[in-house]
């Protein structure tokens, strides 16, 4: 028996990293979330990806909603200004995002 996908996204968005967040540093609304870093694809008429998406899970691990968590990597001319590669959390619960366009690591804060 085959099951359908748990979550779908537009082709060529390139999901390179994800993190299942269950720590307690972020506000409670972010607990039981999956964060996906979409690298993006620049050689289209309209670039896609270049964002971090949050999947909200119920207590059984089922996806109940999704939203753009970070979606700011475009200049006014629609060219990319950053490109998320991976997202991980530290043992303390801090969430870090790697951007290979700028060569930086961001420490994410929701406060």
N, C-alpha and C positions, 0 to 999 in steps of 0.2 A: 504494500500500500504506500502511495506517495502522498505527502502533505504539501500544500502550497507554501510559498515563502511567508515568513513571519512579518517581513517588511520589504517594500519595494521602493526603488528610486529610479530616477531618470538615467538612461544609459550614459556612460562616459563621465559620470560624476566622480568616480575613482575613490571608493572608501578605503583609505590606507590604514587607519587606526581606529580602535574603539576602546572604551573603558566602561566597565560596569561599576557604577559609583554606588557604594553603600556605606560610606563613612559618615561621620556626623558633623564635619566642619561647615559644610554648606547648610543653608536653611532646610528645614524639613521637607519643603515642597520638591527639593532635588533628590531626596533619598529614593532609592530603587529606580535609578535612571541609567540608561545607556547613552553615552556620548559618542558620536561618530564623526571623525575628521574626514571630510571630503576634500581631496586634493584639487580636483577641478580639471577642466580641459579648456585651454585657451584658443585652440585652432578651430573654432566654430564661429558662425556669424554672431551668435550671442553666447558668450562664455557661460559655462554651468559649473556647479560645484563651488569650490572656494568658500566653504562654510563648515560649521559644526552644528550637527543636528542632535537634538535630545529626544530620545524615546522614553516615555514615561511608562513604567511597568506597574501592574497590580501585585498583590502579595504572592501570587502564584507564578510570577515572571512573564505574564502575558502583556503584550503591548496594548496600552489603552489610548495612547495619543502620541503625537509627535509635533515638534516645533523647531524652528531655527533658533539655536542657542546663541550663535555668533554668525553674523552674515554681513561683514563690513569690509571685505577684501576687494573692493572695486573702486577705481578712480572714476571721476565724472564722465570720462570718455569710454567707460565700460572695460577698460584694461585692468587686469588683476594687479593688486598692490600687496598681495600676500598669498600664501598657499599652505593651508594646514596639512601636516603629514601624519602626526600621531598625537594621541592624547592619553595621558596616564595620570594616576594619582599616587601620591607619596604614601608611605606608611602612616603619616600623620593625618592624611585625608586631603591634602592640598592637591588641586588639579592643575596639571601642566600641559601646555600645548606647544608643539614644535611647528615652526613655520620655515620651510626650506627656501622660500622666495627671498625673505629678508635675512635668513640665517639666525633666527632668534628663538628663544624659548620663553613663552609667556606663563606666568603664574596667574591663574584665573581667580577672580574674586567676585562673589555675588552680593557683597554687602554694600 
